[in-house]
């Protein structure tokens, strides 16, 4: 029961963190009905995130969306300034997908939620500027405050596999309450050429969970390399 209570609470935090940490960088926009993008562009972005075969068995898509620059800007406190920044970086479009278990697992669950995003820019320089901003935001976030009542919060920068031009892997671990099961919240940022991607994974803080995350990092990096010549 401890695991179940923690999972539901951590999932809510995970989904909230997507919009807070990654707004203006990848997916997570909203508030407008965007003009449809060319199908080939949408398909390219879809191919850059985690696919069904990359995630744990039984996981299903619970939410996915494309994000225009205007939609992302509208979610900020200064839409005009944010839109100008995105256009200066020559951001084209972003895509965001969230997975969760579709039902009870056959065994003991390790991963309980994950989010994967990708965005395309016209130049590698624009994608790199986006990566730098998101990396700084992740590193300077007060995670103890962010996770509210969680205790024993530890933030560690993990040695990330060399699978992208730029990559950052932060693992935030703690307990929802004293005596509860340890959870981990992995934040991964990647940049390959003119593409920027991210992963956020909620798991129980086990070595197996960390191995799953590394496998998903490698999977998304491979998709991004394939999609970005």
C-alpha positions in Angstrom: 0.0 0.0 0.0 2.9 2.4 0.7 4.1 1.9 -2.9 0.6 2.5 -4.3 0.1 5.7 -2.3 3.5 7.0 -3.3 3.0 6.2 -7.0 -0.2 8.2 -7.3 1.3 11.2 -5.5 4.6 11.2 -7.5 2.8 10.8 -10.8 1.0 14.1 -10.1 4.2 15.8 -9.3 5.9 14.4 -12.4 3.2 15.7 -14.7 3.3 19.1 -13.1 7.1 19.3 -13.4 6.9 18.8 -17.2 5.2 22.2 -17.6 7.3 23.9 -15.0 10.8 22.7 -16.1 10.3 22.4 -19.8 7.8 25.2 -20.8 9.2 27.1 -23.7 11.7 24.3 -24.6 9.7 21.3 -25.9 6.1 20.2 -25.5 3.7 21.4 -22.8 2.0 24.3 -24.6 -1.7 24.9 -24.6 -4.3 27.5 -24.7 -4.8 27.8 -28.4 -6.0 25.7 -31.4 -2.8 25.6 -33.4 -2.6 25.7 -37.2 -2.0 22.1 -38.3 1.7 21.4 -39.0 2.8 19.5 -42.1 2.2 15.8 -41.6 5.8 15.0 -42.3 7.0 17.4 -39.6 4.6 15.9 -37.1 5.7 12.4 -38.0 9.3 13.4 -37.6 8.7 14.7 -34.1 6.7 11.7 -33.1 9.6 9.5 -34.2 12.0 11.3 -31.9 10.4 10.5 -28.6 10.0 7.2 -26.8 8.0 4.6 -28.7 5.8 1.9 -27.4 8.6 -0.7 -27.7 10.9 1.5 -25.6 8.7 1.7 -22.5 7.9 -1.0 -19.9 5.3 -3.6 -21.0 1.7 -2.6 -20.3 2.4 1.2 -20.5 0.0 3.2 -22.6 -0.1 6.8 -23.8 -2.3 8.9 -21.5 -1.6 12.3 -23.1 0.3 13.7 -26.2 0.3 17.0 -27.9 2.2 19.3 -30.3 3.2 22.7 -29.2 3.6 25.8 -31.3 5.7 28.7 -30.2 2.5 30.8 -29.5 1.0 28.0 -27.4 4.2 27.7 -25.3 4.4 31.5 -24.9 0.8 31.8 -23.8 1.6 29.5 -20.8 4.2 32.0 -19.4 3.8 35.2 -17.4 5.2 37.3 -20.3 3.9 35.7 -23.6 5.3 38.5 -25.8 8.8 38.2 -24.4 8.7 34.4 -24.5 7.5 34.3 -28.1 10.3 36.7 -29.2 12.8 34.4 -27.5 11.5 31.3 -29.2 11.4 33.0 -32.6 14.9 34.3 -32.0 16.0 30.7 -31.4 14.1 29.7 -34.6 12.1 27.0 -32.8 9.8 25.2 -35.3 7.5 22.9 -33.2 7.5 20.6 -30.2 5.9 17.3 -29.2 5.2 15.8 -25.8 4.0 12.3 -24.8 3.3 10.9 -21.4 3.0 7.2 -20.6 1.6 5.4 -17.5 0.7 1.8 -16.7 -2.5 0.7 -18.4 -3.4 -1.6 -15.5 -2.0 -3.8 -12.7 1.4 -5.2 -13.5 2.3 -8.9 -13.3 5.1 -8.2 -10.9 6.4 -5.5 -8.7 6.3 -2.2 -10.6 9.6 -0.1 -10.8 8.6 2.7 -13.2 5.2 4.3 -12.7 5.2 7.3 -15.1 7.3 8.8 -17.8 7.3 11.7 -20.1 9.2 12.2 -23.4 9.5 15.4 -25.4 11.2 16.6 -28.6 11.4 19.9 -30.4 13.0 21.0 -33.6 14.9 24.2 -34.4 16.1 25.6 -37.7 19.7 25.6 -36.4 21.8 23.7 -33.9 22.6 27.0 -32.1 18.9 27.5 -31.3 18.5 24.0 -29.9 21.7 24.5 -27.9 20.4 27.7 -26.4 17.2 25.9 -25.4 19.2 23.1 -23.9 21.4 25.5 -21.9 18.3 27.3 -20.4 16.6 24.1 -19.4 19.8 22.6 -17.9 20.3 25.8 -15.8 16.7 25.6 -14.7 17.0 21.9 -13.7 20.2 22.5 -11.8 19.0 25.6 -9.9 15.5 24.3 -9.0 14.9 24.0 -5.2 13.8 20.4 -5.4 13.1 20.2 -1.7 10.6 23.0 -2.0 9.4 21.6 -5.3 8.4 18.3 -3.8 6.6 19.9 -1.0 6.3 17.5 2.0 8.8 15.0 0.7 11.8 14.3 3.0 15.4 13.3 2.6 15.6 14.9 -0.8 18.9 14.2 -2.6 19.9 15.7 -6.0 22.7 14.0 -7.9 24.0 14.6 -11.4 24.5 11.2 -13.0 27.2 10.2 -15.4 25.2 10.2 -18.7 26.0 8.0 -21.6 27.7 9.9 -24.5 24.8 9.5 -26.9 24.1 13.2 -27.8 25.9 16.4 -28.6 24.8 17.7 -25.1 23.2 15.8 -22.3 22.3 16.3 -18.6 21.0 13.6 -16.3 19.8 14.6 -12.8 18.3 12.2 -10.3 16.2 13.5 -7.5 15.4 11.0 -4.8 13.6 11.2 -1.5 10.6 9.9 0.4 7.0 11.1 0.3 7.0 10.8 4.1 9.3 9.4 6.8 9.3 5.6 6.6 7.8 5.5 3.0 9.3 3.8 0.0 12.1 5.9 -1.6 11.2 7.4 -5.0 13.3 8.8 -7.8 12.5 11.5 -10.3 14.9 11.5 -13.2 15.3 14.6 -15.4 17.2 14.1 -18.6 17.9 16.7 -21.3 19.4 15.9 -24.7 20.5 17.9 -27.7 21.4 16.4 -31.1 22.0 18.8 -33.9 19.0 21.1 -34.3 16.8 18.9 -32.0 16.2 19.1 -28.3 14.7 16.3 -26.2 13.9 15.5 -22.7 12.8 12.6 -20.4 11.2 12.7 -17.0 10.8 9.4 -15.3 9.1 8.6 -12.0 10.3 5.4 -10.4 11.0 3.7 -7.1 14.6 4.4 -6.2 16.1 1.1 -7.1 19.2 0.1 -9.1 16.8 -1.6 -11.6 14.9 1.7 -12.0 18.1 3.5 -12.8 19.0 0.9 -15.4 15.6 1.3 -17.0 16.2 5.1 -17.3 19.6 4.6 -18.9 18.0 2.3 -21.4 15.3 4.9 -22.3 18.0 7.6 -22.6 19.8 5.5 -25.2 16.5 4.7 -27.0 15.4 8.4 -27.3 19.0 9.4 -28.3 18.9 6.8 -31.1 15.6 8.1 -32.3 16.8 11.7 -32.3 20.0 10.8 -34.2 18.0 8.9 -36.8 15.6 11.8 -37.3 18.2 14.6 -37.4 20.7 14.2 -40.3 
